[in-house]
Amino acid sequence: MSLAAAEDRFAAFRHRSYTLFFFARFLAAFAIQIISVAVGWQMYEVTKSTLFLGLIGLVQFLPSLLLILVTGSVADRYNRRAIVAICLAVSAGCAAALLALTVADAFAPALVFAILTIFGIERAFMGPAVQSLAPNLVPEKDLANSFAWNASSWQTASIVGPMAGGLLYGVGPVVAYGVAFAFMAAGAILIFLVPKPSQKTASEDKSWAYIVAGFGFIRQEKVVLGAISLDLFVVLLGGAVALMPVFASDILVLGPFGLGLLRAAPGIGAIVMAIYLASFPIKKSAGVTMFIGVAVFGLGTLVFGLSQTAWLSIAALVVMGAGDMISVYVRETLLALWTPDEVRGRVNAVNSVFIGASNELGEARAGVMAWGFGAVPAVVIGGIGALMVSVGWAWLFPQLRKIDTLDAPVRD
């Protein structure tokens, strides 16, 4: 590989603001993974309820849904960097509260759900702000590169974080929550160090039309509508994260560290794919490639649900993560390029709800189905559903399927 190509691979890091943002986001994502493993294992250990595992996702999603008309407007009107920093500080407070409950030996589902609800409120505001802040930190020519690295940051945390969470929980839940608190606090400090970036602030009055402008833009722009809704339905049906404590404990019999391995496996596939995409970005047939990635994700989910062998389950999750990364890379790049900056916060508020629905609500779906039919049928049905969505969306959104290159659209 030439020197110029190697430099292009790290193009986004030539901007100091982005570098600070990258590491802040990595620390926050790492902490989220630790908390997710610790809370999931602790909840199942205390309650033995798959329904409660599903509710962990639901209570974190509902604030995004209920606040959707507020969070995007806040991201478009106010300093996005400050919003992200404040939200990370609140996250650190939630981690400290979980730590305090554990130290006091007062872990109770009701109290934990209350803390996770606050965590969900914070994420409802941070989602649109952090997604809208990233494009303000690099020039357009480095945008696709920054999204590849953003994805690799999250996925690296998704690999190391769950394994670390399992190991730390094995030492003691106090250690796990303590490390998560420290990482969240450090992330908040790094965001505060980011110089205030330029931002096109919406100037119109706070009318109803202003508030719902994000919905209007998404409805009119079929590429954005297709990309956002694809993520919603695929992960809503295909998500199996909530049930991993059940697979680790009862089906594969792997223990807390094994749960960490299962949670890390999709991230391993995703980070390998993200590094590949950062070095060899998609040059043509981007839409078709995205749908192929979605189909691979569904297939990996299906195999994981059917497997009762640890190595096959982990391999299936690795493949699932790689397929998901292809889809995420294309979707997030399209969303950034096709959305004007002045409406980006409101559009990303809707996107955050869709992401929340696909992840947290998907976990609730898996938990309720497992409660009613068993963990294996819940995952298998979800994998089949994800495959069906891949085919259906390719037919429903031909504009998305026919996209060739990841370039900014030509506007009048």
Stockholm file with secondary structure:
# STOCKHOLM 1.0

chainA/1-412         MSLAAAEDRFAAFRHRSYTLFFFARFLAAFAIQIISVAVGWQMYEVTKSTLFLGLIGLVQFLPSLLLILVTGSVADRYNRRAIVAICLAVSAGCAAALLALTVADAFAPALVFAILTIFGIERAFMGPAVQSLAPNLVPEKDLANSFAWNASSWQTASIVGPMAGGLLYGVGPVVAYGVAFAFMAAGAILIFLVPKPSQKTASEDKSWAYIVAGFGFIRQEKVVLGAISLDLFVVLLGGAVALMPVFASDILVLGPFGLGLLRAAPGIGAIVMAIYLASFPIKKSAGVTMFIGVAVFGLGTLVFGLSQTAWLSIAALVVMGAGDMISVYVRETLLALWTPDEVRGRVNAVNSVFIGASNELGEARAGVMAWGFGAVPAVVIGGIGALMVSVGWAWLFPQLRKIDTLDAPVRD
#=GR chainA/1-412 SS CCHHHHHHHTGGGGSHHHHHHHHHHHHHHHHHHHHHHHHHHHHHHHHCCHHHHHHHHHHHHHHHHHTHHHHHHHHHHSCHHHHHHHHHHHHHHHHHHHHHHHHTTCCCHHHHHHHHHHHHHHHHHHHHHHHHHGGGSSCGGGHHHHHHHHHHHHHHHHHHHHHHHHHHHHHCHHHHHHHHHHHHHHHHHHHHTSCCCCCCCCCSCSCHHHHTHHHHHHHHCHHHHHHHHHHHHHHHHHCCGGGHHHIIIIISCCHHHHHHHHHHHHHHHHHHHHHHHHHSCCCSCHHHHHHHHHHHHHHHHHHHHHCCSHHHHHHHHHHHHHHHHHHHHHHHHHHHHHSCGGGHHHHHHHHHHHHHIIIIIHHHHHHHHHHHHCHHHHHHHHHHHHHHHHHHHHHHCHHHHTCCSCCCCCCC
#=GC SS_cons         CCHHHHHHHTGGGGSHHHHHHHHHHHHHHHHHHHHHHHHHHHHHHHHCCHHHHHHHHHHHHHHHHHTHHHHHHHHHHSCHHHHHHHHHHHHHHHHHHHHHHHHTTCCCHHHHHHHHHHHHHHHHHHHHHHHHHGGGSSCGGGHHHHHHHHHHHHHHHHHHHHHHHHHHHHHCHHHHHHHHHHHHHHHHHHHHTSCCCCCCCCCSCSCHHHHTHHHHHHHHCHHHHHHHHHHHHHHHHHCCGGGHHHIIIIISCCHHHHHHHHHHHHHHHHHHHHHHHHHSCCCSCHHHHHHHHHHHHHHHHHHHHHCCSHHHHHHHHHHHHHHHHHHHHHHHHHHHHHSCGGGHHHHHHHHHHHHHIIIIIHHHHHHHHHHHHCHHHHHHHHHHHHHHHHHHHHHHCHHHHTCCSCCCCCCC
//
